[in-house]
Amino acid sequence: MTEEQPVIKIDDKEYKKNELNEDQVNLVNKLAQIQQNKNNLLSQVYDLDILEKAYLEKLKTSLSEKK
């Protein structure tokens, strides 16, 4: 039984990972890290947007109670 090699798809063209040279593999790995970091940051921004709205509402409520 042969093990299937990972395939990298770039601009609708497929490349077998084992056919890439070391520099190309490093670039693929770096791009995967960047994409993961980007997704994590986008998730954090989403969370921060929710927190910002919650704190703003809390502030508005606090200000309206003082009157």
N, C-alpha and C positions, 0 to 999 in steps of 0.2 A: 504494500500500500504506500503510495507516494503522498508526501505532504504538499498541500497546495501552498504556493508562495503568495505572499501579500501582493496586491495589485494597487498601484497608485494611479489615480485618474486625474489628469490635468488637461483642461480645455477639451474635454470629451475624448482624450486619447489615453489609453491604458499603458502603464509601464510596470513590468514585474520588478519588485524591489530587489531581487537577487541579480538583476541585470544592470542595476545602477552602480556607478562607481562610489567610492567612499565619500567624496565631497557631495555628491547628489543625495546620498542617504542622509548625510548630516543636514543638508538643507531641508529635506523632507521632514526630518525629526524636529528641526527648529521651527518649521511652519506649523507642525502639530502642536508644539508647545505654545506658540504665539496664539493659535486659534483657541487653545484651552484657556490661556490667560485672558484673552478677549472675552470669552464666554463667562468666565468668573467675574471679570470687571463689569460686564453688562448686568449680571445678576446682582452684584453689589449696588450698582446704580439703581436698579429696580427697587431693591430693599431700601435704599436711602430716600428715594422718592416717596415711598410709603411712610417712612419715619418722618420726613419733612412735613408731609401733610398732617400727620397725627400731632406733631408738636405745634404746628400752626393752629390747628383746631383747638388744642389745649390752651394756647395763648389767647386765642379769640374768646374762648369761654371764660378764662380767667379775667380778661379785660372787661367783658360784659357784666360780670358779677360785681365788679368794683363800683359800678355806677349807682 
